[in-house]
Amino acid sequence: MLLILAGCYDGVDAAIVDTDAAATGGAGPGGGAQGGDASTGGENEPLPEADRGSPGVRMLTQREYRNSVEDLLGVALPLGDIPREAMVEGHGHIASAQGIGLTETEQFYELGLSAAQTWAASARPGCEVNDRACAESLAADVLERAFRRPVGEEERARYLGLLDTPAAGESTRERLETLVAAALSSGHFLYRRELGGEAVVGRPGARWLDDYEIATRMSYLVWQSLPDDALLAAAEAGELADPAQRSAQLQRMLADPKAGRGQLGFAYDWLGAEGAATVADKNPEVLDGTTTALSDSVADSLARTTIEALTGGSFAGLLDTTTWWADVEVAAVVGADVEGEAQPIVLGPERAGLLMHPAVIAAHTKESGASPFTIGDFLAHNVLCQPLGSPLELPPFDASDDPDATLRERLEMLTEPPECQFCHQIIGPPGFAFLAFDPIGRHSEADGLGRPFDTTGTVPVGEDVISFESAADLSRQLATHPATARCLARRLFRWTYGYFESDAVESQVVDLEVAAVDTQTQVGAVLDALVTDDAFVQVLKGE
């Protein structure tokens, strides 16, 4: 078996070795030890303070890898086959938590080889891949686009040398496939380079990014994919240091259909739907009356609804949109009538936005039963950025204590002690608002004993206290509240830069929060404020 070892961003990574004799593997700057396995799907654990900064390189996420391969080669890889990034404090874009070991390196090579074989088999008028000159031309183009920068002569020669290496394959086409697989498992492809060069005067530790680094940062922000030819041409012309040029490029990029796919990633991160539990993970009794097609239908519904809501809309609009895309499977869960293909449906009064979508509900509920504190905790962290203390160990839950009490009444009694209230006044009432929804998002007015659910409550939000009647009422109010806009901006900062904010960047985060509030989280306006900021074209090292 052949393996192209993936090196770090500045390593030599084109040598073919026999894996049976190999004792080392690639490792990312924030992750797995060389020669071992990295945990790319690790638990949602906090990072040490020393790691809460910009490492200068960022590993592609699962979606970024898939989108990049698709845009590069026209080959769509199954998302589930791609190694998943580690989640840290509810975020999948924290760079210092990511890395790969030998196992993941092999996976990326096999994925790249599969994509390369499909690509090489596709029709290419006027160019035969078994022709040496054709293969060299195709390879040179792939390298430039995959590495998102000009490729030097020496580096290009190393890769093109594979076209003449018998160990890379019997035919020119097979060797070209090996070359492409090597590129797609290379650190130059797997990692985004954001090292910068010239020091920024007046900002200790900061360096200006070069134009190709800026192009890459923009493309993965807007498209979750590599730069296109127009963006690379702007980088080559040295235009991207100019905020007006970045703004113009942003408007062009937002008009591209890829923008919907790109914004999907941040929306899922915000909603906690990426890499979380799905409808298919629920217990059989919860799934009774559904089919095995439901999970895919729910995923498709969430994606199409999210893209449509964000196209020309606002991020906060995801919390109060009145329509979803639904097929017969999703419609049956939400109590709507749909025949034939998926189509937009108007939500009933019990639902508003995507917080009540089956995919989001499933991501924040247990396999069965109610999960009010889990949902409340999600809203506190993801939607409001509310700081919470460490959870206390509660006494065992005994339903026999008061058999006539509702679930909400029992849980409120359980968390009544003052030491519990700091957190539970924030997570309890919003979570109870969702008691009317089961773990896959079906709605009912009463519990199993026929007692109406009490979904009313109050919750502190910023300097205000919000009173609400239901989950839908709460979601509509959160959609327009400045605290939601500020939290969204803070999470967008982390998504964009790959690290948690510190004192050194707090003013930058506050400026983005102001822009989010002032523009009511309009997608184009918020992203424009982000990319035209001087800090967008800088990297802050040593944070």
N, C-alpha and C positions, 0 to 999 in steps of 0.2 A: 504494500500500500504506500502511495506517495502522499507526502504532506508538505505544503508550503508553510513554513513557520512564519507566523505573524510577529513582527518585531514592534518596538515602540515607534513613536512618530519620527525619530531621526535614525532608525536602525537600518541595517541591510537585511532585506526580507525576501530575497528571491531565490535562495538556495533550496534545491530539492534534497530531501533526506529520506531515508527509509525509517518509518515510524517504529519498526521493530527494534531499531538500534538507537532511536532518539531518546535522550534522557532529559531533554529540556523542552519547554513550551513557551509560547508568548505570554506576557503578562502586561496588563494595563497599569498606568501610573497610579491608579487608586485602588487596585484590586488584587486579584489572585497571585499568590506566590509563584515564581517561575518553576515550571515542572509539576505544578499541582493543579487542582481544580479551584476555580473562583466561583463564588456564589453570586451569579448574576440575577438570581431571583430571590435574594435573601429576605430575611424578616425585616419588618418595618421598624428598625431600631434607630435611635438618635445617634448622631455623629459626635465624636469628641470635638471640643472647641477648636483644637488645633487643625482639624480637617474641614472647617467650615469656611473655605475660601476657594479662590480660583487656582486650579493647578496648571492652567495654560493649555491643557489638552482635554478633550471631552469625547468619550466613547459614544458612538451612535446608539440610540435607543432601538428597540425592536422595530417600531414603526419607521424610524428614520432609515434603518438599514433596508427594510423592505421597499420603501418609497424610492430610495436612491438606486437600488438595483433595477426597479421597474423603469425609472426614468432613464437610466443608463443603457439598459439592454432591451427594454420592452418586455421583460419577463416578470410576471407576478408570482412571488413566492408565497406559500401559505404562512400566515403570520405566526401560527402556533409552532412552526418548525424552527423559528429564529430564537436564539437565546434571549431571555427576558432580562431587562435591567433591574437592578436592585431598587427597592422602594425605601426611602429614608424620610421619616416623619411625614408620610403622605405625599412625597415627591419622588418622581422617577427620573428627574433631570439633574440630580446632585452629582457633579462630575467625580468628586473624590471617592464616592462610594462604588464606582464602577470599575470593572476589570475582568480579564479573562485568563483562564489557565489552559492547560493542554487540551482538555476535553472540549472547551468552547472553541479553541483554535481549530481543532479537527472539524467541529460542526460548521464553522464558517467556511472552511475550505470545501467541504462537501456541498454546502449550499451554493457557494460560488461556482463550483464545477457543474452542478446541476443547471444553474442559470446559464452558464457559458455554453453548455451543450445544447440547450434549447435555443439560445440566441444564434449559435453557429449554424444550426439546422434551418433557420428561417431564410426565406428568399432574399437575396441581395443582388438586384439587377446590376450587371456590369462588373461584378466582383465575385470571384470564386475563392472561397475560403481556403481551398487546398492549394491555391496559387501563393507562392512565397511573398510576392510583392503586395498582393491583396491583403494577406494576413498581417504583414508588417504595418500597412496603412491603417487597418482596422485596430490593431493593437495600440498604435501610437495615439489614435483618437480616444480609445477607451482609457488609457493611462492619464491623459490630460484632464478628461472629464471626471474620472473616478477620484483623482488626487486633488482636484479643485484648484489647480495651480499649474504653472508651467513645469514641465518635467525636464530636468537637465540631461545633457547628452550621455553622461556616464550612467545615470540612473536608467534612462531609456535603453541604453545598450545592454544593461544587466537583464532587463526583462525580455528584450527582443532576442537575446541570446537563447532563450528557451525555445524559440522557433527552430533552432538548429541542434537541439539537445535530444538525442534518442530516448533518454529516460523520461522525457516529457510527453512522449507519445510516438506512435508509429508513423502517423501522417502529419502533414502541416496543420490540418484542421485540429487534430487531437492536441498538438502542441500549442496551438492558439487557445484552445479551451483551457489547457493547463495554465497558460500565461494569465488569462483572465481570472481564473480561480485564484491564482497567486495574488493578483492585484486586489481582489475582493476579500481576501483574508489577511491582507497587509495592514499594518498599523497606519499607513498613509490613507487608507480608505476607512478603516474602522474607527479612527480617531480624528476629530476635528482639531486642527492646530490653531491655537489662539495665543501665541507667544509674544507677539508684538516685537517692536524694535526700538525706535527712538524713545527716550524718556520723555514723559509729559512734564513740562515745567510747572512747578507749583503743586504737583500732586505726587507725593512720595510713593514709590513703588509702582506707579502707573507707567505703561508704555503704549505708544500708538500702534494699533494694528496696521498691517499692510493691506492694500486694496483687496487682495485675494482672501485674506482672513475676514475682512468686512463682508465681502460677497458671500462667503460661507455662513457667517453669522446671520446675515439677512435671509438667505435661502432656507436655512433650517428653522428660523423663526416663523417665516410666512408659509413655507411649503413643506416643512419637515423633510426636505430632500436637498440634493445637491444643486448648485447654481446652474442656470441655463446658459446658452451661448451669449445672450444679450447681457446678462449680469457679469459673465466672465470678460466680455468685451469692454464693459465699463471699468472693470478692475484693471485690465490691461492698459486702458487709456488713463488710469490714475484719477478717475472721476469720483470715486466713492468716499473720499475724505471730505467732500463738499456735502453739507446737510441737504441742500436743495436737490442735488443729484440723487441722494438716498431717498428723499421724499418722492421724487419722480419715479424712481425704480419701484418703490413700495406701491404706488398707485397702479403701475403696470402689473406688478405681481399679484395684487389683490383682484385684478380683473381676470386673472387666469383661473381656470377651473381647479387647478392644483391648490389654490388658496383654501378652498373648502376642506380638502383633505388635510391640509396643514393645520388649520385651526382646530380640527377635530382633536388633535393630540392634546393641546392645552385645555380644551373644554373637558375632555375626559379626566385629565389630571385634576382639574378644579372640582369636578363632580365626584372624584374618587372612584371612577368607573374603570380605570385602566389597571389591568392585572388583578382585579378584585374577584370576589365570588360572583358567579353567574346564576342564571335561572336553572341551568342544568345541575348545579351543585346542591339544590334543595332536596329534602327528603321526599320519598315517594308519595306520602300522604298529602304533601303540599302540591305536588304536580298532578294529583289525581284529576282526570278530566282534560288533561292537555296531551299533546303529542310530542314526539322527539324533535319535531321541527320548530318548537317554540323558541328554543335558545337562539337559533340562527335568526329567526324572525324578529326577536327582541333586539338583537345586536344590529340588524339592518335598520330597524325602526329608529333606534337611538342615533345611528350614524346619519341617516337621511334627515331626520328632524333637526339634529344639531347643525348640520351643514346649511340647511335652508334658513334656520333662524339666524345664523351668524352672517350669512351673505347679505351685505348691506345693512345689517342690524347691529345689535349691541350684545356684549357678553352677558350683561345682566338680563337681557331678554330671554335667556335660557330658563330663567326662573318664573317667567309669567307668560310664555307663549301659550296661545289658546288652541293650537293645532299640533298634531303629531302625524307622522306617516305610520300607517298600520296595515297589515294584511289580515287575513281571517284569523290567524293564530293570536296576534296581539289584540285584535278587536274583541275576541272572545274573552280575554283576560280583563279588558277595561270596560266591557259592557257596551261595545259599539257594534253597528251593523256594517259589515264590509263583504262585498262579493267580488271574486276575481282577484286581480293584482293589487299590490299595496297602493294605497291612496291616502291623501290627507283626510283626517277626521277631526271634527270639532270636539274638544274635551267637554265633559260634563262639569257641573259646578264643584264637584268634589276634587277636581284636579286642576293644577295650574303649573305650567312649565315642566321641567324635566325631573324635579326632585321626586315626583310621584310616578316617574316612568318605571316600568318593571325592571329595567337594567340597573337603574340607580338604587331602587329599593333593594334588589337582590344583592347589590354590592355591599350593603350596610345592614344586612339582617342575618340571623343565624339560619341553620339548615331548616328549622321549623320554629314555630312560636313567635312571640313578639320580641322586638329588640329595640325598645324605646331609647335606652341609654346609648346604644351603639349609634343609632341615627342622630341623637342629640349631640354626641361627641363629634360626629362627622360635620354637622352644621357649624358647631363652634369652631372647629379647626379650619375647615375648608372654605366656608362661606363667610365667616365673620372674623377669622384669625384671632379668636378669643384665647388668651392664655389660661391654661388650666393647671391646677396642681397635680401632684402624683395621686393616682387612685388609691383609696383606702380599702382595706380588706373588710368587706361587709360580712355580717353574721349569715349563717346558712338561711336560705329562703325557705320558709315553711308555710305552705298554702293553708295548713290547718289552723294557723293562728287566728284567723277570722274568716271562716268559710263563706260568709255573706259579702265580704269586701270584694270589690273589683280588683283587677290586676293593678290598675293605676293607684288605687287607694293603698294596696299592700306595699307597692314600691315607694310611695310617698312616705308611708310610715317607716319603712326600712331606712330611708335616707334623710329622715327628719333631724338627726343629731346635728348640732351646729358645725361640727368639723366636716360634715358631708356637704353642707349647703354652699360653700364657696364654688364648688363645681356643679352641684346638682340644680342650683337655681338657674344655671346656664344651659345644661344639657337635658334636664328633666322635662320641663314644659314643652319645648320643641319636639322632643322625642315622643311625648304622649300625644302630640297632634297627629302622629302617624300611626296610632294604634288601630285606626280603622282600615289599615292596609296589611294584607298578609305578606309573607316573604317574597312573593312574585308580583305584588302590586295589585291584587284583586281588592276591591273595596267593599266593605259592609258597614251597616249602620250600628250593629249591635254585636255583642260577644256571643259565645256559644250558649249562654243562659238567657239570651234575649235582652240583656241590659244594654241600653244605648251607650256607645263610647263617649267619654268626656274628652273632647279634643281641644278644649279651650285652655287658655293660659296667658301668662305674661313672661317676657324674657328681656333682660337688659341688653341693649344693642347700642354700642358706643355710649353716648351721654343720654340716650333715651331709654324708655321702657316701652316695648311693643306689646300691645294686647291683641290677641287673635282668637278666632273662633274655630279654626281648622287648619290643617296643613296647607290647603290651598290659599287660605287667607294669609297665613304666615309667609308663604312663598311670594305672594304678590307684594306684600309690604317690604320684604327683603330685597326684591328686585329693584326698588326705587330708593333704598336707603343708602346714604353716603358711606356707611360702615361697610356695606357689601362692596361698593366700588373701591374703597381703599384696600380691602382685603384682596380683591381680585388683582389690583395693581401690585401688591406685595408678592403675591404668588407668581404673577407674570414676570417680575424681576428675577425670581429664583429660576423660573423656567428658561428665561433668556440667557442668563449669565452662568447658570450651573452651580450656584452656591448660595448659602444663606446670607442675608444682609448682616452687616456689622456697623459699628459706629462710623467707620470710614466712608460708608456709602449711604448712610441713613438719609442725608439731604437729597440724594439722588432718588431714593425710594419715595420720599415725601413729595418730590416734584411729580413723580409718576402718579402718585395717589391723587394729587390736585388735578392733574389732567384727566384722570378717570372720572372723578366727581364732576368736573366742569363739562365734560363731553357726554355724561351719562353713559359711560362705558361703550360708546360707539366704537366698533372694531377698528375702522380705518383711522379714526382720530387718535385713539389710544396708541395704536402701533406707530403712527406718525410721530407722536410725542416721544415715543421710545427710541425710534431709529434716528431722529434728528438731534438727539442729545449728544453732546461731545463724548459723554461716557460710553456711548454705544460703540465707538470706534477705538476704545481703549481696553486694555486688560490690566487689572489691578493685581499684581503678584504679591505673595506673602501675606494675604489676608487670612 
